[in-house]
Amino acid sequence: MPEPYVAPGADVAGSARLGDGVKVWHLAQVREDVELGANSIVGRGAYIGTGVRVGENSKIQNHALVYEPAELAAGVFIGPAVVLTNDTFPRAVNPDGTQKSASDWDSVGVTIGEGASIGARAVCVAPVRIGAWATVAAGAVVTRDVPEHALMVGVPARRVGWVGRAGVPLVEQDGQWRCPSSGAVYTEDGGSLRETG
């Protein structure tokens, strides 16, 4: 397996763990105790917060901000300029006017399931979970948990359809959902989707 590659100008903490074949591009910052799974890519100018875990074969595009304690499963796509937040009630100062420190708040994270995609400039407001193989459209703002295979758009994001593993919107036929790209068949049950064949 190829060694990790860190471009000149990238800032990778010594305690970060980079899997085989990882690529970290120019001006990216990878903080302490980050885990990047094998063959993952961190684009130019991206920020990966302390202790974030990223599964293998994931892609974090240019200028994305992935704040701790986010957890990304394998094969996750984070589009350009996406923001994964970590503070439910953000403030620079305490009620008494003193500047907040790390001990003055509890960070909460965004969890993203296997194969899910977050489109360019989307914002995921923690704490939320994005289900496996879901797609969040560009510019959407996610404020609630997202089911597996959901296609989410808008501000705030709402489900407008379903997507398969290929990322293509599914087509309803005879009470089931079919992927026009792969031919996979899914069944909807109580607001969730499962692959049936």
C-alpha positions in Angstrom: 0.0 0.0 0.0 1.3 3.5 -0.7 2.5 5.7 2.1 0.4 8.7 3.1 1.1 11.9 1.1 1.1 15.3 2.8 1.5 18.3 0.4 3.9 21.1 1.2 2.1 23.8 3.1 -0.4 21.3 4.8 -0.4 21.3 8.6 -0.8 17.8 10.0 -0.4 17.3 13.8 2.2 14.7 14.9 -0.5 12.7 16.7 -2.8 12.4 13.7 -3.0 8.9 12.3 -3.0 8.7 8.5 -3.9 5.4 6.8 -2.2 4.0 3.7 -2.7 6.0 0.6 -4.1 9.1 2.4 -3.6 12.4 0.6 -3.6 15.7 2.4 -3.4 18.7 0.1 -1.9 22.2 0.3 -3.1 24.5 3.2 -5.2 21.7 4.8 -5.1 21.5 8.6 -5.4 18.1 10.3 -5.5 18.5 14.1 -4.3 16.3 17.0 -5.5 12.7 17.3 -7.4 12.8 14.0 -7.8 9.4 12.3 -7.9 9.3 8.5 -8.8 5.9 7.0 -6.9 4.4 4.1 -7.1 6.1 0.8 -9.0 9.1 2.2 -8.4 12.6 0.6 -8.4 15.9 2.4 -8.6 18.8 -0.1 -6.9 22.2 -0.2 -7.7 24.4 2.7 -9.9 21.9 4.5 -9.9 21.8 8.3 -10.3 18.6 10.3 -10.8 19.2 14.1 -9.1 17.4 17.0 -10.0 13.8 17.3 -12.3 13.6 14.3 -12.5 10.1 12.8 -12.8 9.6 9.0 -13.4 6.1 7.5 -11.5 4.7 4.5 -12.1 5.9 1.0 -13.7 9.2 2.1 -13.2 12.5 0.3 -13.2 15.9 2.1 -13.2 18.6 -0.6 -11.5 22.0 -0.6 -12.3 24.4 2.2 -14.6 22.0 4.1 -14.7 22.5 7.9 -15.1 19.3 9.9 -15.3 20.2 13.5 -14.8 17.8 16.4 -16.2 15.4 17.5 -17.5 14.5 14.0 -17.4 10.9 12.9 -17.5 9.9 9.2 -17.9 6.3 8.2 -16.2 4.7 5.1 -16.8 6.2 1.7 -18.3 9.5 2.9 -18.2 12.5 0.5 -17.9 16.0 2.0 -18.3 18.7 -0.8 -16.4 21.9 -1.1 -17.0 24.5 1.7 -19.3 22.1 3.7 -19.5 22.9 7.4 -20.1 20.3 10.1 -20.7 22.4 13.3 -20.1 21.4 16.9 -21.8 23.9 19.2 -25.6 23.9 19.9 -25.6 27.4 21.5 -22.5 29.3 20.1 -21.3 32.3 21.9 -17.8 34.0 22.1 -18.4 35.2 25.6 -20.1 34.0 28.8 -23.1 35.9 30.2 -20.7 37.9 32.4 -18.8 39.1 29.4 -15.7 36.9 29.9 -14.4 35.2 26.8 -15.4 31.5 26.6 -12.8 28.8 26.9 -12.9 25.2 26.0 -14.2 24.3 29.4 -17.2 26.6 29.1 -19.1 24.5 26.6 -19.7 20.9 25.5 -18.9 20.1 21.9 -21.5 18.0 20.0 -20.8 16.3 16.7 -22.2 15.3 13.4 -22.2 11.6 12.6 -22.3 10.5 8.9 -23.0 6.9 7.8 -21.3 4.9 5.2 -21.4 6.2 1.6 -23.4 9.3 2.4 -22.7 12.6 0.5 -22.9 16.2 1.7 -23.1 18.7 -1.2 -21.1 21.9 -1.7 -21.7 24.6 0.9 -24.2 22.5 2.9 -24.3 23.0 6.7 -25.0 20.2 9.2 -26.0 21.7 12.5 -24.8 19.4 15.3 -25.9 17.2 16.9 -27.3 15.4 13.9 -26.8 11.9 12.3 -26.8 11.5 8.5 -27.8 8.0 7.6 -25.8 5.7 5.3 -26.1 6.4 1.5 -28.1 9.6 2.1 -27.5 12.7 -0.1 -27.7 16.2 1.2 -28.0 18.7 -1.7 -25.7 21.6 -2.2 -26.6 24.6 0.1 -28.9 22.6 2.3 -29.0 23.2 6.1 -29.5 20.0 8.0 -31.0 20.5 11.5 -32.5 17.1 12.1 -31.4 13.5 11.7 -31.5 12.2 8.1 -32.7 8.6 7.3 -30.6 6.2 5.3 -30.9 6.8 1.5 -32.8 10.1 2.0 -32.4 12.9 -0.6 -32.4 16.1 1.4 -32.8 19.7 0.0 -33.5 23.2 1.3 -33.3 25.4 4.3 -34.1 23.7 6.6 -33.4 20.5 4.8 -36.4 18.2 4.1 -36.6 14.9 2.4 -37.8 15.1 -1.3 -37.0 11.5 -2.4 -34.7 8.6 -2.0 -31.3 7.7 -3.5 -29.6 4.4 -3.9 -25.9 3.5 -3.4 -25.1 4.9 -6.8 -26.3 8.3 -5.6 -29.0 8.5 -8.3 -32.6 9.4 -7.3 -34.8 6.3 -7.1 -37.9 5.9 -9.2 -41.1 4.5 -7.6 -42.6 1.5 -9.4 -45.3 -0.8 -8.2 -44.9 0.2 -4.6 -41.1 -0.2 -4.6 -38.2 2.1 -5.4 -35.8 1.2 -8.2 -32.4 2.6 -9.0 -32.2 3.5 -12.7 -28.5 3.2 -12.6 -27.8 -0.1 -10.8 -31.3 -1.8 -11.0 -31.3 -2.3 -7.2 -34.7 -2.4 -5.6 -35.7 -0.8 -2.3 -38.8 -1.0 -0.1 -40.1 2.0 2.0 -41.3 1.2 5.5 -42.4 3.8 8.0 -40.2 6.6 6.7 -37.1 4.4 6.1 -35.8 2.5 3.1 -34.2 -0.9 2.9 -32.6 -2.7 -0.1 -34.6 -5.8 -1.0 -32.9 -7.0 -4.2 
